Amino acid sequence: MVAKYDLNDDSVVVIIGTGAGGGTLANELAQKGIKVVALEAGGRYLPQDYINDEWDSFGQLAWLDTRTTSGDWRVARDFSGLPAWIVKAVGGTTTHWAGASLRFQPHEWKALTNYGRVDGANLIDWPIDAEEMDPWYTLAEAKMGVTRTNGLPGLPGNNNYLVLEKGAQAVGYKEVHTGRMAINSIDYGDRMSCQQTGFCFQGCKWGAKWSTAYTEIPLGEETGNLEVRERVHVARIEHDDAGKVTGVVYFDAEGQEQRQAARIVCVAGNSIESPRLLLNSASAMFPDGLANSSGQVGRNYMRHVTGSVYGVFDKPVKMWRGTTMAGIVQDEARHDPSRGFVGGFELETLSLGLPFMAAFLNPGGWGREFTSALDSYERMAGMWIVGEDMPQETNRITVNADVLDQYGLPTPNVHFDDHPNDVAMRDYAYARGRAIYEAVGATQTYPTPPYPSTHNLGTNRMSENPRDGVVNRWGQTHDIANLFVSDGSQFTTGAAENPTLTIVALAIRQADHIAREMAAGMI
């Protein structure tokens, strides 16, 4: 039986967002007998609703509310209203993600200690480490059905992977495989195995890919402790005279303003919407926004060092067949400053369909090189760079009071400039990617700039010292004991790995902490 809670019930935990963090947290708390109201800006789409078409799917799932951008990154010029492709739907971006599920490496939890001070970077160490996170990662991998863990075999390699594997081995790389993926390689749990359809980014029609939309959320609802309210847009979080949060004001599906009382509020709206909400919740007591005594809310926005390399071959590759992210090279994910930068990067297979390829290869471009690339599409292999970018205070989310959204709320402005370390890493990665393809006979290689769709991290970061960040080691805000951050915005640094597994592991751990503190009467 699905729960239904009264708007005045101040014993509930309100979670804003139902993606990797919020959706997992909602289920974990519900399983522990805690009453949860989850507020989701988007609608509910299940595998039968997903559309195997890039543009139509984008229209169905993408967060297309007004945003603005600034900075020297290409997105500000080419996609000014789309600073990041995140999903507006129950399940959040877990409907759109590729499934790569990699643990952070031990050195990445302590970036300042291991990399030293980097000019222009706002590096600090996480207040947690690999040893502490190990059991939570193990729980997350079992929950998600991550391949190459818990006895689950790896996925098969498609042609795109086989080209990558052969080239990577030819240039001396050793850590090459089809990845640790939260996509079933065999039937697992109540989800079938991957059918290799190739539309992973458009929502998995088989349900083989883990998504909170059809795993955590319905499991939480089955307990009778979780109510999900969809198509509701949260405007602000309110607090009492003691500075404790007391409820959430939102616009319902009809555009009417509502207020849900709360014992605890957990913000899980992604690295753009979460800081925006805290900043838009400013009050006389908190004039700079909630949880912002450090001035760090919205700062240290990271999106990973990304970019792509495509290789053209004499024979067909048909890279679009099979899983979108079908393999990985991990040799460069180490920290080795002799390469000219700190931190490391992964190389992962990637394919875009022709519609997105035409849009993102060179936006607004035309000419011989561009048309030649499209003509070569069937003979093309593709890979994506995922590297650790540097947190910078000036890379930040602010609210733009001059541009209001459909609810009359100030919109987020996303400002991003590359750090010199990011540029050096990307250039090095481009060269390595080209070398991989040239080693197996590529007739042409195309390094392409970062796409607008990438990982979004930081902006409400975790810190030992309240001066340095927004939340403590549990994702609990330093300033307000009953206000938590439960998504990738709590990341202190980005590491080289895709973030979803870490977001899920942190959410399971956070649920344990919240339940314990509630039982003790501490929050």
MOFEN-V229185 format. One record per pair of residues at least 12 apart in sequence whose C-alpha atoms are under 7 Angstrom apart, sorted by the first residue. I is the first residue (numbers start at 1). J is the second residue. If there is no record, write none. Layout:
I & J
I & J
This chain:
1 & 222
1 & 224
2 & 221
2 & 222
2 & 224
2 & 226
2 & 227
3 & 224
3 & 225
3 & 226
3 & 227
4 & 227
7 & 259
7 & 260
7 & 261
8 & 260
8 & 261
9 & 261
9 & 262
10 & 261
10 & 262
10 & 263
11 & 262
11 & 263
12 & 35
12 & 36
12 & 37
12 & 262
12 & 263
13 & 35
13 & 36
13 & 37
13 & 262
13 & 263
13 & 264
13 & 265
14 & 36
14 & 37
14 & 38
14 & 262
14 & 264
14 & 265
14 & 266
15 & 37
15 & 38
15 & 39
15 & 265
15 & 266
15 & 267
15 & 268
16 & 38
16 & 39
16 & 40
16 & 266
16 & 267
16 & 268
16 & 269
17 & 38
17 & 39
17 & 40
17 & 268
17 & 269
18 & 38
18 & 40
18 & 90
18 & 91
18 & 92
19 & 91
19 & 92
19 & 93
19 & 94
19 & 212
20 & 94
20 & 212
20 & 500
20 & 503
20 & 504
21 & 268
21 & 486
21 & 487
21 & 503
21 & 504
21 & 507
22 & 268
22 & 486
22 & 487
23 & 91
23 & 212
23 & 216
23 & 217
24 & 212
24 & 216
24 & 504
24 & 507
24 & 508
25 & 507
25 & 508
25 & 511
26 & 38
26 & 220
27 & 216
27 & 217
27 & 219
27 & 220
28 & 508
28 & 511
29 & 511
30 & 220
30 & 223
30 & 225
30 & 226
31 & 220
31 & 223
33 & 225
34 & 225
35 & 225
35 & 226
36 & 225
36 & 226
36 & 227
37 & 226
37 & 227
37 & 228
38 & 227
38 & 228
38 & 229
39 & 228
39 & 229
39 & 230
39 & 232
40 & 89
40 & 90
40 & 229
40 & 230
40 & 231
40 & 232
41 & 88
41 & 89
41 & 230
41 & 231
41 & 232
41 & 233
42 & 88
42 & 89
42 & 90
42 & 230
42 & 231
43 & 89
43 & 90
43 & 230
43 & 231
44 & 89
44 & 90
46 & 213
46 & 214
47 & 203
47 & 204
47 & 205
47 & 206
47 & 207
48 & 205
50 & 202
50 & 203
50 & 205
51 & 202
52 & 199
52 & 202
54 & 202
57 & 202
61 & 87
61 & 88
61 & 89
62 & 85
62 & 86
62 & 87
62 & 88
63 & 85
63 & 86
63 & 87
63 & 88
65 & 405
66 & 81
66 & 405
66 & 411
67 & 81
67 & 82
67 & 411
67 & 412
67 & 413
68 & 80
68 & 81
68 & 412
68 & 413
68 & 414
69 & 83
69 & 413
69 & 414
69 & 415
70 & 414
70 & 415
70 & 416
71 & 415
71 & 416
71 & 417
72 & 416
72 & 417
73 & 416
73 & 417
73 & 418
75 & 452
78 & 363
82 & 452
83 & 414
83 & 452
84 & 452
84 & 453
84 & 454
85 & 452
85 & 453
90 & 213
91 & 211
91 & 212
91 & 213
94 & 211
94 & 212
95 & 203
95 & 211
96 & 200
96 & 201
96 & 202
96 & 203
97 & 201
98 & 200
98 & 201
98 & 324
98 & 325
99 & 181
99 & 182
99 & 183
99 & 209
100 & 179
100 & 180
100 & 181
100 & 182
100 & 498
101 & 146
101 & 180
101 & 181
101 & 182
101 & 498
101 & 500
101 & 501
102 & 180
102 & 497
102 & 498
102 & 501
103 & 497
103 & 501
103 & 502
104 & 495
104 & 497
106 & 129
106 & 130
108 & 495
109 & 125
109 & 126
109 & 129
109 & 130
110 & 125
110 & 126
111 & 123
111 & 124
111 & 125
112 & 124
112 & 125
113 & 125
115 & 342
120 & 392
121 & 390
121 & 391
121 & 392
122 & 391
122 & 392
122 & 393
123 & 391
126 & 462
126 & 463
126 & 492
127 & 463
127 & 464
127 & 473
128 & 473
136 & 505
136 & 508
136 & 509
137 & 505
140 & 501
140 & 504
140 & 505
144 & 182
144 & 210
145 & 182
145 & 183
145 & 184
145 & 188
146 & 180
146 & 181
146 & 182
146 & 183
147 & 180
147 & 181
147 & 182
147 & 185
148 & 180
153 & 185
154 & 178
154 & 179
154 & 185
155 & 178
155 & 185
156 & 178
157 & 178
157 & 326
158 & 321
158 & 322
158 & 326
159 & 317
159 & 319
160 & 317
160 & 319
160 & 349
160 & 381
160 & 382
161 & 326
161 & 327
161 & 349
164 & 436
166 & 440
167 & 436
167 & 437
167 & 439
167 & 440
168 & 436
170 & 439
171 & 436
171 & 439
173 & 331
174 & 331
175 & 329
175 & 330
175 & 331
176 & 328
176 & 329
176 & 330
177 & 327
177 & 328
177 & 329
178 & 326
178 & 327
178 & 328
179 & 327
179 & 328
182 & 209
182 & 210
183 & 208
183 & 209
183 & 210
184 & 208
184 & 209
191 & 207
191 & 208
192 & 206
192 & 207
192 & 208
193 & 208
194 & 208
196 & 322
196 & 323
197 & 321
197 & 322
197 & 323
198 & 320
198 & 321
198 & 322
198 & 323
198 & 324
199 & 324
200 & 323
200 & 324
231 & 252
231 & 253
232 & 250
232 & 251
232 & 252
232 & 253
233 & 250
233 & 251
233 & 252
234 & 249
234 & 250
234 & 251
235 & 249
235 & 250
235 & 277
236 & 248
236 & 249
236 & 277
236 & 280
236 & 281
237 & 249
237 & 281
243 & 480
244 & 480
244 & 482
245 & 482
245 & 483
246 & 261
246 & 262
246 & 263
247 & 259
247 & 260
247 & 261
247 & 262
248 & 260
248 & 261
264 & 482
264 & 483
265 & 482
265 & 483
265 & 484
266 & 483
266 & 484
266 & 485
266 & 486
267 & 484
267 & 485
267 & 486
268 & 485
268 & 486
268 & 487
269 & 487
270 & 487
270 & 488
270 & 489
271 & 456
271 & 457
271 & 458
271 & 459
271 & 488
271 & 489
272 & 397
275 & 297
275 & 298
275 & 397
275 & 459
275 & 460
276 & 397
276 & 398
276 & 399
276 & 412
278 & 290
291 & 470
291 & 477
291 & 478
291 & 479
291 & 480
292 & 470
294 & 466
294 & 467
294 & 468
294 & 469
294 & 470
296 & 460
296 & 469
296 & 470
297 & 459
297 & 460
297 & 470
298 & 396
298 & 397
298 & 398
298 & 459
298 & 460
299 & 393
299 & 394
299 & 395
299 & 396
299 & 397
299 & 459
300 & 391
300 & 392
300 & 393
300 & 395
300 & 396
300 & 458
300 & 459
301 & 391
301 & 395
301 & 396
301 & 457
301 & 458
301 & 459
302 & 389
302 & 391
302 & 456
302 & 457
302 & 458
302 & 494
303 & 454
303 & 455
303 & 456
303 & 457
304 & 386
304 & 387
304 & 388
304 & 389
304 & 455
304 & 494
305 & 385
305 & 386
305 & 387
305 & 388
305 & 389
305 & 422
305 & 426
306 & 384
306 & 385
306 & 386
306 & 387
306 & 426
306 & 450
307 & 384
307 & 385
307 & 448
307 & 449
307 & 450
308 & 383
308 & 384
308 & 385
308 & 447
308 & 448
308 & 449
308 & 450
309 & 382
309 & 383
309 & 384
309 & 430
309 & 433
309 & 434
309 & 445
309 & 446
309 & 447
309 & 448
310 & 380
310 & 381
310 & 382
310 & 383
310 & 445
310 & 446
310 & 447
311 & 380
311 & 381
311 & 382
311 & 437
311 & 442
311 & 444
311 & 445
311 & 446
312 & 376
312 & 379
312 & 380
312 & 381
312 & 442
312 & 443
312 & 444
312 & 445
313 & 379
313 & 380
313 & 441
313 & 442
313 & 443
314 & 379
315 & 379
316 & 378
316 & 379
317 & 378
317 & 379
317 & 380
317 & 381
318 & 378
318 & 379
318 & 380
319 & 351
319 & 380
319 & 381
320 & 351
320 & 353
324 & 350
324 & 351
325 & 348
325 & 349
325 & 350
326 & 349
327 & 348
327 & 349
328 & 346
328 & 347
328 & 348
328 & 349
329 & 346
329 & 347
329 & 348
330 & 346
330 & 347
332 & 344
332 & 345
332 & 346
333 & 345
333 & 346
333 & 496
340 & 424
341 & 421
341 & 424
341 & 425
342 & 421
343 & 388
344 & 387
344 & 388
344 & 496
345 & 385
345 & 386
345 & 387
345 & 388
345 & 496
346 & 385
346 & 386
346 & 387
346 & 496
347 & 383
347 & 384
347 & 385
347 & 386
348 & 383
348 & 384
348 & 385
349 & 382
349 & 383
349 & 384
350 & 382
350 & 383
350 & 384
351 & 382
360 & 451
361 & 448
385 & 429
386 & 496
386 & 497
387 & 496
388 & 494
388 & 495
388 & 496
389 & 422
389 & 494
390 & 419
390 & 422
391 & 493
395 & 415
395 & 416
395 & 417
396 & 414
396 & 415
396 & 416
396 & 459
397 & 412
397 & 413
397 & 414
397 & 415
398 & 412
398 & 413
398 & 414
399 & 411
399 & 412
399 & 413
400 & 412
400 & 413
430 & 447
456 & 488
457 & 488
457 & 489
457 & 491
457 & 494
458 & 488
458 & 489
458 & 490
458 & 491
458 & 492
458 & 493
459 & 489
459 & 490
460 & 489
460 & 490
461 & 489
461 & 490
461 & 491
461 & 492
462 & 475
462 & 490
462 & 491
462 & 492
463 & 492
466 & 478
471 & 490
474 & 510
475 & 490
475 & 510
481 & 523
482 & 523
486 & 507
487 & 503
488 & 503
